[in-house]
Amino acid sequence: MITAYTLFSGSGGNCIYVKDGKTEILIDAGKSALSVEKSLASVATSTENISAIFVTHEHSDHISALEVISKKYQIPIHITSPSLDFISRSSKYIQKNAVEHCVKYEQSIGSLHLSSFAIPHDSVQNVGYRITSDDGDTLGIATDMGHVTSEIKESLFGCRNVIVESNHDRDMLIYGRYPDFLKSRILSENGHLSNEDCASLVCALANAGTINFTLAHLSRENNTPEAAFFASRNALDKCGFNNVYLGIASPTCAVMVTDPISCGKVI
């Protein structure tokens, strides 16, 4: 069975730890190498145990720790060609450990099997991942998306666990203090997913078999954990999925996302 934690999540940095048996990987490595080390220690492991790092896209909140980690450890970094081309302009050590892929690719690491899928975002390229273990357990990851495409839905359908973006409350964003150009960027089809759109997606995925959701990449300025939670919780309950678990990723500490303790309630 897959065990996974969001080590931290949000505009300040993103990193997800995934383990199955003796296989341990990271999805992204934001913040700093020290922050990643401390977060891994909090879940009783270390960077030395990581077999591979998979990058979603090149924005700094997803890769800012990669250069230092790459200098210290010889960990393969799986990344799409567009993102690698962009990062290569300012990195030295990432390139040495990079394993370059096309946008849609499959890769096996020990007992974990990953397949990528395209996500619309204002990056040179963004991908999500569907992760399957040898015993058939599944975890889907999709954040930093301006809108939900049919490819995203199809890639996540049937995943037992899903980490999904619930970035902003639209009213908080529209009437907040962000400048107009930034509001337009976030609200665009290549921006970030609102609580309302996330709620629609989780209902569709629950109908396809997902029993455990973690809402991630919440905005510090334009959202609250309560607003994100109740948007998706109310939608799930209205659709008859009151026993589906719903949790919230933290911007600062590790949150387990694959072992719900109490269905339907934030722990």
Phi, psi and omega in degrees: 000144179282136169244130182218149176226140161279117181285324169195155188208131178139185184295341178279348179152148183224134177200132180238131178256131182230133180224142170215114184061238180266001182267124180230130180224167172240144167254112183069165179205081180271194185055236182231164177299323179295320178296320178296314179302314181295320180292320177295321177298327181291342177247024171065041173213189181208169180299330180299338182269355184281125182273335182195155174239129179251127184261135175277312178198176194271001180297145190300328181290357178245347185226002190298340178267352189295320184297315180292318177299319181293328178290324185272325185236150177263062182264125177301134179247111181271124190207148179285155182303314180300317180293320179296318178302319180292314182294326185299340180293334185230010181239157178241312188274332178301317182301325182293331182256359187288138171245109189276138181226160167286174186299314179256112183216167175234143182210135176252134175230107183058237182267007180251138181235122185246140171230134183263160175211150185286141177232130180286121181202160182275053173240171177294331174193135176232140178227154168254175181225140167252123184245129181235135177268168180302330181271005175094359177292152186223145176223128176249143181229122180211106177224173180057056181233131181287327177203164183268121179261167177295328178295320178297312179301311182298324181289332182264342182305130176089353177292133179291320180241140178221130169259121188224147181286135169225076196285313190214154167272124187301317181294319178299321179290309185298319183261009180274190189267000178298146174294157185302321182296325180285323174300315180297321179297313182294322183279350184288171179290352175241025182260241182230157186275131179282165175302319182296314180291325176297318181300320178295320180293315182296327176295317179296320181287324176298321178295336180265003172120354179291133181244358187213113180244144169235123179275130189229171177056042177290137177289138176286329185267327193240024180200166169224154176303324181293316181296316179297314182299309186291331176298311181283323180297315180295320179295317179297317180296319179295329179274001177090015182254051184289345179264001176283132183282144179222120179235173182235127175288150180258146176283350189233342185217164184289137177230124178289133186241004184236010180220071182301134181272322185218105185302135173084004180228143173288132178269000000 
